[in-house]
Amino acid sequence: AATYLNRPNVLFLATNDDASLPQSDETVMPGAGSILSSIATASCRSPTILGKPHAPMFDAIRLA
């Protein structure tokens, strides 16, 4: 993923930046954000987060 992001015309999109996912017990489940941060660091780019509560989702709902 980081290699593709070296191309300036490639969009860096993600559904969420949650570091972990809540579980009913003491289990820690890594979320998309844990992988996303490593890709962002390696590529020196910041993603556009599409899911709630980030602006792109609110903008899409408002325009619908």
SULGI-V195535 format. One record per helix or strand. SS is the DSSP state (h for helix, s for strand). FROM is the first residue (numbers start at 1). TO is the last residue. If there is no record, write none. Layout:
BEGIN
<<SS;FROM;TO> <SS;FROM;TO>>
END
This chain:
BEGIN
<<h;4;6> <s;13;14> <s;20;21> <s;29;30> <h;32;43> <s;48;49> <h;55;63>>
END
